[in-house]
């Protein structure tokens, strides 16, 4: 395919430097407005493109893939997560799927720590008070939170991001605990002075802070359910910068409203933009608009990975970040 310029359709606005470089390398169709494509727009794009560059805001299912043109051979996802794409169906139709792993590790871990601090120190309540103009000055018992130093942090999912969170938590004096599909090598545990819990139930019941850092798969859907939320200490908080589907959002809302859980910091939600409206009314919840990876550096690095995946494919080679169903 090296003799031809690939036809590339991009579904959302990307950083300008990425769009410029993409236009230099390929016959690219850029998105004029920064809005998600409709289902029909996506299908039409897949009928005319050699390569589709979607983001996590577009769902690509088996029926859409069945309607794609024969020339579509690569879906180069702008993002690490690919649960928005039916990868198995794509491979069955001879369409490769690539993603952008690793580049948002530090950004997401930074935001995880921001949420931990924000919830335990009641930062959102302080901001709301200042914006309301009702602050009456310092008081000895006003907006008392808690120290993070010495607290037990339970990390659910000890991959790249989970380990980056552990590294930051250590610097804040937190005790690192984790539950993972597979136990880490002893030298990695030693690096973080981390305690492994084979039983998620036992870990959840003993932690002061729970951090969700695992991907969304069929086995992790509602992994934090009503039963496990009731195991948490009333003084504990939970933060999620991974995938909203891992937590039963309705059960979490009930626990927060009843005082069974002290607080939550959320950057992702079970139903995307369809956030449980009762969460918005709670003072003990810090809500962010899925901005865990939102840095200039991270977005540009993601774009660079997309470019490398497409260019490698155009040169007749396997994209370096190829996703296969067995990886999911």
Secondary structure, 3 states (H helix, E strand, C coil): CCCCCCEEEECCCCCHHHHHHHHHHCEEECCCCCCCCCHHHHHHHHHHCCEEECECCCCECHHHHHCCCCCCCEEECECCCCCCECHHHHHHCCCEEECCCCCCHHHHHHHHHHHHHHHHCCHHHHHHHHHHCCCCCCCCCCCCCCCCCCCEEEEECCCHHHHHHHHHHHHCCCEEEEECCCCCCHHHHHHHCCEECCCHHHHHHHCCEEEECCCCCCCCCCCECHHHHHHCCCCCEEEECCCHHHECHHHHHHHHHHCCCCEEEECCCCCCCCCCHHHHCCCCEEECCCCCCCCHHHHHHHHHHHHHHHHHHHCCCCCCCEECHHHC
